[in-house]
Amino acid sequence: MSTAPKLIIYSPINMKTIFITVQLGAEIKNWFLGDFYKLCKENPEVKLVVFTHAETLEKYRQQFWHERCTFEILPDLKLGQRKAKMYFRILSFASLPTSAALFRLKYFYLNGGSYLMFFAKRLIWLLGHTRIWRSLIRLTEFYFFRDEGAWREYFERYQPDVVFAPTTYRDADVTMIKYAKRHGVPAVGMLRGWDNMSSKAFLTAHPDILLVQNPTMVEEAVNWNDVARERVKIIGFPYFDHYVDPSWQMSREEVAKAIGVDPSKKWIGYFVGGLFVGFLRAGDGEWHARLLDKIAGSGELGNVHVVASIHPGDRGDKVKWDDKKIGDHIQVMRLAKGWNFTGDMMKIIMNFVRECAVTVDFGSSLSLEAAIFDRPLIFIGFNGPEGQNVAWHKRISVAYRYYTHVKYLVDAGGVWEVADEKELVRALKTYLQDPSLHREGRKRIVERLVGPLDGKAGKRAFETIMSLM
């Protein structure tokens, strides 16, 4: 009796097709530079159809194309030409019943908006605390706005077995989910960031399964977006999978060489986050960079060097001081623009955070990474030399009180928020002398906001999607 292995022939009949949208480099960072793409590529029964913008199509095609990975331009939904949909989008956002959403509404009004519009949106925000109102919004999205027809060509051509919407609240993902639901195709959704659910993501269309990064987001999905608890699955952060991969670890000397700093000094990492520079537009972070350089140069902190990392988002493009000489005790670096990361960039950032003695920022995702590596966290809670003359809605200390995801960090007890220069110096000195201070709080940040940290987030996403086929 022959013991030769059976020859399995894969044919288009066996092939399972997955649709995925890529609207920002963050999706590349999450899904294509880790296990999800690798598992899709290794499985001969999986075909991946990637939808992206015309300007990024060729670049991503060159990086990730293979015989079972096809790239298409996102369909033109022409939503900008539909005033009803534009106003409905505003109404949907105003229905998010969080303090972060309320602060954003106040900000737009105080930044030159109409009082009548603010009053109407505030009323909608109050209605958003009721489940019946939120259900009405979703029913209106599904039955009144029949705007998903632009997807028909692609669904008919590729016959997808499942669609994956990694930025579930955006128009391209919402319309893809709606088309899939009308035609019996399973849909999986996820939010690209841990702060999205509280600050911008009212889900007008529910996927069959919603993937989330951490246990806190389960409660957010259930309480604010009415997703059935059994349809929410915690998988962790896909790009944090690398953080437990020994092959990604660099020595301190290798990191120092990559970013151009002295490995013998203690590094203070200064991260110019999107909240201060992007949303508040309260400055570009240069004043605080110069302040940190002055403190480092005073000798009070010992043998230290400040390394300032510029935010990779679009608003980070407003930061123009990354090509200036800020001082003798600070090194300015920008490893990515417009979220266009490479594996090497991610590797350097990961190892740099791990090697920092203290991290300083305005409440960003880097706070999670600092907590993962048990690095002390300082939040700058003052705008600059203008002090209390800064408009209320542009004060970073006010934003910390309202922005839900930042409150999570502070409430965990793992962050030292400083109110002025003197307290900043005191916090830096204290942490440099005792880096174990607030360690338990940082552990709570990891438990509540990082989620599973076992290197299997990408695999869990892949297995969830495959299970729906």
C-alpha positions in Angstrom: 0.0 0.0 0.0 1.5 3.3 -1.0 2.4 5.8 1.7 3.1 8.7 -0.8 1.5 12.0 0.2 -1.7 12.9 -1.7 -1.3 15.7 -4.2 -3.7 18.5 -3.5 -4.5 20.7 -6.5 -5.9 24.1 -5.6 -8.3 25.7 -8.2 -10.3 28.9 -8.4 -13.2 26.9 -7.0 -11.3 26.4 -3.7 -10.2 30.1 -3.6 -11.6 32.3 -0.8 -11.6 36.0 -1.6 -11.1 38.8 1.0 -11.7 42.5 0.4 -9.7 44.9 2.5 -9.5 48.7 2.3 -6.3 50.6 2.8 -7.0 54.3 3.2 -3.9 55.4 5.2 -0.4 54.1 5.9 -1.7 53.0 9.3 -3.4 50.1 7.6 -0.1 49.1 6.0 1.5 49.2 9.5 -1.3 47.1 11.0 -2.0 44.6 8.4 0.7 44.3 5.7 3.9 44.5 7.8 2.9 41.7 10.1 1.3 38.3 10.3 -2.1 39.1 8.6 -0.6 39.6 5.2 2.0 36.9 5.7 -0.8 34.3 6.5 -2.9 35.4 3.5 0.1 35.1 1.3 1.1 31.6 2.6 -2.4 30.2 2.3 -2.9 29.0 -1.3 -6.7 29.2 -0.9 -6.8 32.9 0.0 -7.1 35.7 -2.5 -6.7 39.3 -1.3 -8.2 42.2 -3.1 -6.8 45.5 -1.7 -8.6 48.8 -2.3 -6.6 52.0 -1.9 -6.3 55.5 -3.3 -5.1 56.1 -6.8 -2.0 57.9 -5.6 -0.9 55.0 -3.4 -1.9 52.1 -5.8 1.4 51.6 -7.6 3.5 52.0 -4.4 1.6 49.3 -2.5 1.4 47.1 -5.6 5.1 47.1 -5.9 5.6 46.3 -2.3 2.9 43.6 -1.8 1.7 42.2 -5.1 1.7 38.5 -5.6 -0.4 36.2 -7.8 -3.2 36.1 -5.2 -3.1 39.7 -4.1 -4.8 42.2 -6.4 -4.9 46.0 -6.0 -7.8 48.2 -7.0 -8.6 51.9 -6.7 -11.3 52.7 -4.1 -14.6 53.3 -5.8 -15.7 56.9 -6.3 -18.7 57.3 -4.0 -19.3 60.9 -5.0 -20.4 61.6 -1.4 -19.0 65.1 -1.4 -21.6 66.0 -4.0 -24.5 64.9 -1.7 -25.3 67.6 0.8 -27.8 65.3 2.6 -25.0 62.8 3.3 -22.6 65.5 4.4 -25.1 66.8 7.0 -25.9 63.2 8.0 -22.2 62.5 8.6 -22.1 65.6 11.0 -25.2 64.4 12.7 -23.8 60.9 13.1 -20.6 62.2 14.7 -22.6 64.5 17.1 -24.5 61.4 18.2 -21.4 59.9 19.8 -22.1 60.2 23.6 -18.6 60.8 24.9 -16.8 63.7 26.5 -14.3 63.7 23.7 -17.1 64.2 21.1 -18.6 67.0 23.2 -15.2 68.8 23.4 -14.8 68.6 19.7 -18.2 70.1 19.2 -17.3 73.0 21.6 -13.9 73.4 19.8 -15.5 73.8 16.4 -17.9 76.4 17.8 -15.3 78.4 19.7 -13.0 78.2 16.7 -15.4 80.3 14.6 -18.5 78.1 14.3 -22.1 79.0 14.4 -23.8 79.1 17.8 -27.1 77.8 16.2 -25.2 74.9 14.8 -23.5 74.2 18.1 -26.8 74.3 19.9 -28.3 71.8 17.4 -25.3 69.5 17.7 -25.3 69.7 21.5 -29.0 68.6 21.4 -28.1 65.7 19.1 -25.2 64.8 21.4 -27.7 64.5 24.3 -30.0 62.4 22.1 -27.0 60.2 21.3 -27.1 59.0 24.9 -30.3 57.0 24.1 -30.2 53.7 22.3 -33.4 54.5 20.3 -31.7 57.5 18.7 -28.6 55.6 17.8 -30.7 52.8 16.3 -32.6 55.4 14.2 -29.3 56.8 12.9 -28.2 53.3 11.8 -31.6 52.5 10.2 -31.4 55.8 8.3 -27.9 55.0 7.0 -29.0 51.5 5.8 -32.4 52.2 4.3 -32.3 55.9 3.3 -28.8 56.3 2.0 -28.5 53.8 -0.9 -25.0 55.0 -1.7 -23.0 51.7 -1.9 -23.7 51.0 -5.6 -20.2 52.0 -6.6 -19.1 48.7 -5.0 -21.3 46.6 -7.4 -18.7 46.2 -10.1 -16.1 44.9 -7.7 -18.4 42.5 -5.9 -19.7 41.1 -9.2 -16.1 40.7 -10.6 -14.4 39.1 -7.6 -17.4 37.5 -5.7 -15.8 38.1 -2.2 -16.4 35.6 0.5 -15.8 38.1 3.3 -15.0 41.9 3.5 -12.7 43.4 6.0 -13.2 47.1 6.9 -10.2 48.1 9.1 -11.5 51.7 9.5 -15.1 50.8 10.0 -16.5 54.3 10.5 -15.1 55.9 7.3 -17.4 56.2 4.2 -15.5 53.6 2.0 -15.8 51.0 4.8 -19.4 51.9 5.7 -20.6 51.5 2.1 -18.6 48.3 1.6 -20.2 46.8 4.8 -23.7 47.9 3.6 -23.2 46.4 0.2 -21.9 43.2 1.8 -24.9 43.0 4.2 -27.4 43.5 1.3 -25.9 40.6 -0.6 -25.2 38.1 2.2 -21.5 38.5 2.4 -20.0 38.4 5.9 -18.2 41.6 7.1 -15.5 42.1 9.7 -14.7 45.5 11.0 -12.0 47.2 13.2 -10.9 50.7 14.2 -7.4 51.7 13.3 -6.7 53.4 16.6 -7.5 52.7 20.3 -8.9 56.3 20.6 -11.2 56.1 17.6 -14.3 54.7 19.4 -14.4 57.6 21.9 -13.4 60.5 19.7 -14.7 60.0 16.2 -16.2 56.6 15.5 -20.0 56.5 15.6 -20.6 53.2 13.8 -23.5 53.8 11.3 -23.1 50.2 10.0 -22.4 47.2 12.2 -20.1 44.5 10.8 -20.9 40.9 11.7 -17.8 40.8 13.8 -16.0 43.8 15.3 -12.4 43.3 16.2 -11.0 45.5 19.0 -7.6 46.1 20.5 -8.3 45.9 24.2 -11.0 45.1 26.8 -11.9 48.8 27.3 -13.0 49.0 23.7 -15.4 46.1 24.2 -17.3 48.2 26.7 -17.2 51.3 24.4 -18.5 49.2 21.4 -21.4 47.8 23.5 -22.3 51.0 25.4 -21.8 53.7 22.8 -22.3 51.8 19.5 -24.8 49.1 20.6 -22.7 46.3 19.1 -23.8 42.9 20.6 -21.2 41.8 23.1 -20.9 38.4 21.5 -20.0 40.0 18.2 -17.0 41.9 19.6 -13.6 40.1 19.7 -10.4 41.3 21.4 -7.4 40.6 19.3 -4.8 43.2 20.5 -2.7 45.6 18.4 -1.4 44.0 15.2 1.8 46.1 15.0 2.5 45.3 18.7 3.1 41.7 17.6 6.6 42.7 16.7 7.3 43.9 20.2 7.5 40.3 21.5 9.5 39.1 18.6 13.2 38.6 19.6 14.3 39.2 16.0 13.0 42.8 16.2 15.2 43.7 19.2 18.2 46.0 18.6 21.0 46.7 20.9 21.3 50.2 22.5 24.3 50.8 20.3 22.4 49.9 17.2 19.6 52.3 18.1 22.0 55.0 18.9 23.7 54.7 15.5 20.3 54.6 13.7 19.1 57.9 15.3 22.5 59.6 15.7 22.8 60.0 19.5 25.3 59.1 22.2 24.5 55.7 23.8 26.3 56.6 27.0 23.7 59.3 27.8 20.3 58.8 29.3 17.6 59.5 26.6 14.5 61.6 27.2 12.0 60.9 24.5 9.9 63.8 23.5 6.9 62.8 21.3 5.0 65.6 19.5 1.6 64.0 19.5 -1.4 64.7 17.3 -3.7 66.1 20.0 -1.6 69.2 20.6 -0.3 69.8 17.1 -3.2 68.3 15.2 -6.6 68.8 16.8 -6.0 71.7 19.1 -3.6 73.4 16.6 -2.2 75.1 19.6 1.4 75.1 18.4 3.9 72.9 16.7 5.8 71.7 19.8 9.0 73.7 19.1 8.6 75.8 22.3 8.5 72.7 24.5 11.4 71.2 22.6 13.5 74.2 23.3 12.4 74.1 26.9 13.5 70.5 27.2 16.8 71.4 25.6 17.4 74.1 28.1 16.5 71.8 31.0 18.9 69.1 29.7 21.6 71.7 29.3 21.3 73.1 32.8 23.0 70.0 34.2 20.2 69.4 36.7 19.4 66.1 35.2 22.9 64.7 34.8 24.2 63.2 31.6 21.0 63.3 29.5 20.0 63.9 25.9 16.6 64.8 24.5 15.4 63.0 21.3 12.3 64.6 19.8 10.2 62.4 17.5 7.8 64.3 15.2 4.3 62.9 14.8 3.8 61.0 11.5 0.2 62.2 10.8 -0.9 64.9 8.3 -0.9 67.6 11.0 2.7 66.7 11.8 3.5 68.2 8.4 2.8 71.6 10.0 5.9 70.9 12.2 8.7 72.7 10.4 11.4 72.6 13.1 12.6 69.1 12.3 15.3 70.6 10.0 16.4 73.2 12.5 19.1 73.1 15.1 17.0 73.5 18.3 19.9 73.2 20.7 23.0 71.3 21.7 21.2 68.8 24.0 18.4 67.7 21.7 18.2 65.5 18.5 15.2 65.9 16.3 14.0 63.0 14.2 11.1 62.2 11.9 11.0 58.6 10.9 7.7 58.8 8.9 5.4 61.3 7.2 1.8 60.8 6.4 1.8 57.4 8.2 4.1 55.9 5.6 6.0 53.5 7.7 8.4 50.8 6.8 9.4 47.8 8.9 12.8 49.4 9.6 11.1 52.6 10.8 8.8 50.6 13.1 11.7 48.6 14.5 13.7 51.8 15.3 10.8 53.5 17.0 10.0 50.3 19.1 13.6 50.0 20.3 14.1 53.7 20.9 11.1 53.8 23.2 12.4 50.7 25.0 15.8 52.5 25.6 14.3 55.8 26.8 14.9 56.7 30.5 11.8 58.9 30.5 9.1 59.7 27.8 7.4 63.1 27.5 4.4 63.8 25.3 0.9 65.2 24.9 -1.1 62.0 25.2 -0.6 59.8 22.2 -0.3 56.2 21.2 3.4 56.3 22.2 2.1 56.3 25.8 1.0 52.7 25.3 4.4 51.7 23.9 6.1 53.4 26.8 3.8 51.5 29.2 4.6 48.2 27.4 8.3 48.8 28.1 7.7 50.2 31.6 9.1 53.6 30.7 8.0 56.5 32.9 5.4 58.8 31.3 5.1 62.6 31.6 2.3 64.5 30.0 2.9 68.2 29.3 -0.1 70.0 30.7 0.8 73.6 29.7 0.8 75.3 26.3 3.7 77.6 26.5 4.8 81.1 27.6 1.3 82.5 27.0 -0.1 80.4 30.0 -3.6 81.3 30.9 -3.9 83.7 28.0 -4.4 80.8 25.6 -8.0 80.3 24.6 -9.9 77.8 26.7 -10.5 75.4 23.8 -6.8 75.3 22.9 -5.4 74.5 26.3 -3.9 71.1 26.4 -4.8 70.8 30.1 -8.5 71.2 29.2 -8.2 68.6 26.4 -6.8 66.1 28.9 -10.0 66.6 31.0 -12.3 65.9 28.0 -10.5 63.4 25.8 -11.7 60.1 26.9 -8.7 58.0 25.9 -6.3 60.4 27.7 -8.4 60.2 30.8 -8.0 56.4 30.7 -4.3 56.9 30.8 -4.4 59.4 33.7 -7.0 57.4 35.7 -4.8 54.3 35.5 -2.2 56.1 37.6 0.6 55.5 35.2 1.1 59.1 34.0 2.5 62.3 35.7 0.8 65.3 34.2 2.9 68.5 34.8 1.4 71.9 35.1 4.4 74.1 34.5 8.2 74.1 33.9 9.1 73.6 37.6 6.9 70.5 37.8 8.4 69.2 34.6 11.9 69.5 36.0 10.7 67.8 39.2 9.0 64.9 37.3 12.1 64.4 35.1 14.4 64.3 38.2 12.2 62.0 40.1 11.7 59.5 37.3 15.4 59.5 36.5 16.2 58.6 40.1 13.3 56.2 40.5 12.0 54.7 37.2 9.8 52.3 39.2 7.5 55.1 40.3 4.0 54.6 39.0 4.9 51.1 37.7 1.6 49.6 38.8 -0.2 52.3 36.9 1.7 51.5 33.8 0.8 47.8 34.2 -2.9 48.9 34.4 -2.5 50.8 31.2 -1.2 47.6 29.5 -4.0 45.5 30.9 -6.8 47.9 30.0 -5.6 49.6 26.9 -3.0 47.4 25.2 -4.8 44.1 25.4 -3.2 40.7 24.5 0.5 41.1 24.0 1.5 37.7 22.8 2.4 38.3 19.1 -0.8 36.8 17.8 -3.1 39.7 17.0 -2.6 39.4 13.3 -3.2 35.7 13.5 -6.4 36.2 15.5 -7.7 38.6 12.9 -6.9 36.2 10.1 -8.5 33.3 11.8 -11.6 35.3 12.6 -12.0 36.3 9.0 -11.4 32.8 7.7 -14.0 31.4 10.2 -16.7 33.5 8.5 -16.0 31.9 5.1 
